[in-house]
Each structure stands twice: as structure tokens, then as C-alpha cells.
Amino acid sequence: MGVLRRIRRLRRRDAVLLWQALGAVVLARAHLWRGAHGDLRRLIEAHPIPDPTLPASRADLAEVAWSVRNAARLVPGATCLTQASAGQLLLARRGLATTIRLSVPAQAAAPGRLAPHAWLMAGDTIVLGGTAEDYTRHRALHDFTLPGART
């Protein structure tokens, strides 16, 4: 079944979420492809976070995670950093503070091979990037935190 046909079968709200996520994934992918990570950060950080102590609802996190994961399937090269950036942008548009955490596996898969990974975190909750079990096998390197986000 074609992608457009499957999208048309979605509930209206889910289709809107998916289209918004597709736009965010394409935007993030284009910025990262061009090497314009700073521009992407400024775009995400331009969204005001009225109350950074307000925790995101599980429903908000689940909607964004679902929509970004599915939209990323349609965008070639939509890496973990692309998806985390798109998710952070979508949640920032909702006024929710999050953190992109870059990490590396504690145990290298092969000697001399660095395999960095990006996670989208809302407080201690993993929104995008993998499971809690995967996360325990990583060491944090750097956080891209929205102003006022809890880390």
C-alpha cells in the first residue's frame, strides 16, 4: 500500500501530527546535511519555554515520538541526531523543554570505532533514541539543553 494511502487512512489528528513531524525531520536533516547545526540550534531555541519546570505529559511525548519515528522513515539519512532535533523542535513549539544528549557506547563494538548516538530526553524520560536498557550501555558526552530544561 502506498504511503499517501496509509496516511489518508489515519485519523485526522494523527495525519496532522505526521505531516508536522515530516516538516521538522526534513528541516533538521537539511540543516545537518549543510553543516548548519548552529542555525538549527538557534531555530529550536527561538521557541519560548514559558515554564521550564512544567513536565511534559506522557501523551505529548508519545505523540511526538510516534510522529517523528514514522516521518523519519520517509526521509533518507534521518539519523538519530536528525530525529532528536526534530523531536526537540516539535516539543519546543508546544512550549516544552527537552535535552538532546549525545553519547557513545561504554564498550566499543570494534576497536577504534566511535559510534556516537543522540537521545531526546524530557527530564529523565527517553523520548527518542532507544530503550532505557540501551541508554544504560552509553556514556554521555554532551547535552544540548533548551534554556531552563531539567537535565
C-alpha positions, 0 to 999 in steps of 0.5 A: 500500500502506498504511503499517501494511502496509509496516511489518508487512512489515519485519523485526522489528528494523527495525519496532522501530527505526521505531516508536522513531524515530516516538516521538522525531520526534513528541516533538521536533516537539511540543516545537518546535511549543510553543516548548519547545526548552529542555525538549527540550534538557534531555530529550536531555541527561538521557541519560548519555554514559558515554564521550564519546570512544567513536565511534559505529559506522557501523551505529548511525548508519545505523540511526538515520538510516534510522529517523528519515528514514522516521518523519519522513515520517509526521509533518507539519512534521518539519523538519530541526531536528525530525529532528536532535533526534530523531536526537540523542535516539535516539543519546543513549539508546544512550549516544552523543554527537552535535552538532546544528549549525545553519547557513545557506547561504554564498550566499543563494538570494534576497536577504534570505532566511535559510534556516537548516538543522540537521545531526546530526553524530557527530564529523565524520560527517553523520548527518542533514541532507544530503550532505557536498557540501551541508554544504560550501555552509553556514556554521555558526552554532551547535552544540548539543553533548551534554556531552563530544561531539567537535565 
